[in-house]
Amino acid sequence: MGILDNINPFSAGRPLTNFHYRVDFGLSGSYGTRALFIKDVGFSKVTGMTKELNIADGKFLGTNDSGKLVLERGMFTGSWIITWLEAQIKKNKIIKIPIIVTLLDEMSLPIYSWTFFDAYPTKISLGELNSQSPGILVETIEFEYDYYKQENRSAESAAKKLAMKAGKAAFDASPLKSK
């Protein structure tokens, strides 16, 4: 039995939405199960999640996973990300970290995640200041990364939903609910 034998194109479900996600930044050297991640203020746009297939003469030669991850948001004061960027400039040293982008479902549980390994900032830019058009000052940060890994986390989310449902049913059936 081949890997494609269990795929049913009619049970793919509904398309995923692109507007509910989270971006987490790892501390330098924090890979693995003991990873420490910083949650910074949300980003309104994430681009650059690209994987190129290298094909020559009809043969698959591998993938090119490195690229640019671009994050965009309204500018805030007191941002951990900006402090980290400024520290690299002052020390004249690149500090590579993992960045995780996680697509969330309606209950804010993870559906997919993309981990960008050895990411470091290469560019920060601010939108225009314009006295004739009031709006939000937009900050765009570009990162280079060595490679990334995509992970389907929908089974994990489904298990958490079942556990929450079972917990609610147990609570509803318990004498504690009536108190």
C-alpha positions in Angstrom: 0.0 0.0 0.0 1.5 3.4 -1.0 1.5 6.7 0.8 -1.2 8.1 -1.5 -3.6 5.2 -1.1 -5.2 6.6 2.1 -5.8 10.2 0.7 -9.4 10.9 0.0 -9.7 14.2 -2.0 -13.4 14.5 -1.0 -12.7 14.6 2.8 -10.2 17.5 2.9 -12.6 19.6 4.9 -12.9 23.4 4.5 -10.1 25.7 3.5 -8.1 27.2 6.3 -8.5 30.9 7.1 -5.5 33.2 7.1 -6.3 35.8 9.7 -6.0 34.1 13.1 -2.3 33.3 13.9 0.4 34.0 16.4 4.1 34.7 16.0 6.6 33.6 18.8 10.3 34.4 19.0 12.7 32.0 20.6 15.5 33.1 22.8 19.0 32.5 21.4 20.0 28.8 21.9 16.5 27.8 23.0 15.9 24.9 20.6 14.2 21.7 21.6 11.8 20.8 24.4 13.2 23.4 26.8 12.7 26.2 24.4 11.8 29.6 25.7 9.7 31.8 23.5 8.8 35.5 23.7 5.3 36.6 22.6 5.5 40.1 21.2 2.6 42.2 20.1 0.7 40.7 17.2 1.6 41.1 13.5 -1.0 42.1 10.9 0.9 40.4 8.1 3.3 37.5 7.6 4.9 36.7 4.3 7.8 34.8 2.9 6.8 31.3 3.8 8.2 29.8 0.7 9.7 26.4 -0.3 11.2 26.0 -3.7 11.6 22.6 -5.3 14.9 22.1 -7.2 14.2 20.1 -10.3 16.5 19.4 -13.2 16.0 17.1 -16.2 12.7 15.9 -14.6 14.5 14.8 -11.4 13.8 16.1 -7.9 17.1 17.4 -6.4 15.7 18.7 -3.1 14.3 21.9 -1.8 15.6 25.4 -1.1 14.0 26.3 2.3 16.1 29.4 3.1 14.5 32.8 2.4 13.1 36.0 3.9 10.4 36.1 6.5 8.6 39.5 6.5 6.5 40.6 9.5 4.4 43.7 9.5 2.5 45.5 12.3 1.6 48.8 13.8 4.6 50.3 15.6 4.6 50.0 19.5 6.8 51.4 22.2 8.6 48.9 24.5 8.8 46.1 22.0 11.1 43.1 22.8 11.8 42.6 19.1 13.1 46.2 18.7 15.2 45.9 21.8 16.7 42.6 20.4 17.4 44.3 17.1 19.1 47.3 18.7 21.2 45.0 20.8 22.5 43.2 17.7 23.4 46.6 16.1 25.2 47.8 19.3 27.1 44.5 19.7 27.8 44.3 15.9 26.8 40.6 16.2 24.1 38.5 14.6 22.0 36.6 17.1 20.1 33.8 15.4 16.8 32.6 16.9 13.9 30.3 16.0 10.6 32.1 15.0 7.4 30.1 15.1 4.3 31.2 13.1 1.2 29.3 14.3 -2.1 29.3 12.4 -5.0 29.1 15.0 -8.5 27.7 14.8 -11.7 29.4 16.2 -10.7 28.3 19.8 -7.2 29.6 19.4 -5.8 26.1 19.2 -2.9 25.4 16.7 -3.8 24.0 13.3 -0.4 24.4 11.5 2.9 25.8 12.6 6.0 26.9 10.7 9.3 27.0 12.6 12.0 29.2 11.0 15.4 28.1 12.2 18.4 30.4 12.7 16.4 33.6 11.8 18.1 37.0 12.2 16.9 40.5 11.2 18.2 42.0 8.0 15.9 45.1 7.6 13.5 47.2 9.5 11.4 49.9 7.8 8.7 52.3 8.9 5.8 53.5 6.9 5.5 57.1 5.9 4.6 59.9 8.3 1.8 62.0 6.7 0.1 64.9 8.4 -2.6 64.9 5.7 -3.7 61.3 6.3 -4.0 60.1 9.9 -3.4 56.4 10.4 -1.2 53.8 12.1 2.5 53.9 11.7 3.5 50.6 10.2 6.7 48.8 11.0 8.1 46.0 8.7 10.8 43.7 9.9 12.6 41.3 7.5 14.4 38.2 8.7 16.7 35.8 6.8 16.4 32.2 7.9 18.3 29.0 7.1 15.4 26.6 6.7 11.9 26.0 8.1 9.7 23.1 9.1 6.0 23.0 8.6 4.0 20.9 11.1 0.3 19.9 10.9 -1.0 20.3 14.5 -4.7 19.7 13.8 -4.7 16.2 15.5 -3.2 17.9 18.6 -6.0 20.5 18.5 -8.7 17.8 18.0 -7.4 15.9 21.0 -7.5 19.1 23.2 -11.0 19.8 22.0 -12.1 16.2 22.9 -10.5 16.6 26.3 -12.2 19.9 26.9 -15.5 18.4 25.9 -15.0 15.4 28.2 -14.0 17.7 31.1 -17.2 19.9 30.5 -19.4 16.8 30.4 -17.8 15.5 33.6 -18.3 18.9 35.3 -21.9 19.1 34.1 -22.6 15.6 35.5 -20.9 16.4 38.9 -22.6 17.6 42.1 -20.2 20.6 42.0 -22.2 22.2 39.2 -25.3 22.6 41.3 -23.5 24.5 44.0 
